[in-house]
Each structure stands twice: as C-alpha cells, then as structure tokens.
Amino acid sequence: MSDTHSHLDETIFKHFKDCDEIWHAGDVGKAELIEKLSAFKPLKAVYGNIDDRSVRNILPLDLRFDCEGVDVFITHIGGYPGRYNRRVSKILKENPPGLFICGHSHILKVLPDHKHQLLHMNPGACGESGFHRMKTLLRFDVEAGKIKNLEVIELGLRGRSKSR
C-alpha cells in the first residue's frame, strides 16, 4: 500500500486479514495510522515527502530486507524502469533487489525491469488526497524466492470510501 495521506480505509483490514505483513511505501500522513496498522499486522513502512517529523522519527527513508528469498527494496520516491530518480537509479545499478516497491505517483504499475532484473511495483494510492480516481492496493505472496498470486485491489473511488 502507499499514499494513505492520513486516511485509512477500514476495508483494508478485510483485504489484509490473511497477510503475514503489511508493507507501506510512504506518505503515511500521521503517526496514528502507523500505530493502527502495526496493531493489526507486522508493518514494514517508509516515510514519504508529505510525512512530518512525527512519522519520520518512526519510519526510515528506505527499507531493504529479505522476504522468503526475495531481496526487497522499498522507498517512497523512486520512479519507473527507464525513468528512476537519480538516487534510486544509483542504488539499483550498484545492488539491484529482486523486488522494488515505491509510491509517490499515485499511479498503480507493476512492471518487469529487464535492465536491472527486478520486478517494479507501485501500489497506487489508497488515501483520499491526490489526483487518482480509484484507491488501490496490491496483495501478493512471496514463496521460495518468487512473487505469486499478485492481486490488484480496488477500494472504491476517491471520495466514496466503502468504509462510510
């Protein structure tokens, strides 16, 4: 998930009930949201450009970890294959992960990056703020070094929360 901008659609708890962890690619909005997600499932998250000091004191800019044999790198502002920002491009060139996840654009995309031999994911935005129309999440399994069962979850149109 990404770009909640302080809005937590309550239906995410239904969608993530069988997940082992929640990964958030930044622009959380407020520290209370981190607490609520962490109380539900283990949370791996990074801060984004809109996040204030209260969130930045809790979350890092980048996360790099192994999940079931997949090297995962999460940051908020990253770009896309062929159009990564300078900072991320350097990281991917020097030490590419198997899975790169970022947010920021509010545009859901899942693309293979053949140059860096990785899978790029941007879950779109699941908050109410921004220009996106549909609030989205990604859900997937990581098993034996492979990404499986990838699903796009639509939470509804922005401004028309299903939790209302």
Secondary structure, DSSP 8 states (H G I E B T S, - for coil): ----TT---TTHHHHTTT-S-EEE-S----HHHHHHHHHHS-EEE---TT--HHHHTTS-SEEEEEETTEEEEEESS-EETTEE-HHHHHHHHHS--SEEE--SS--EEEEEETTTTEEEEEE---SSSSS-SEEEEEEEEEETTEEEEEEEEEEEETT--TT-
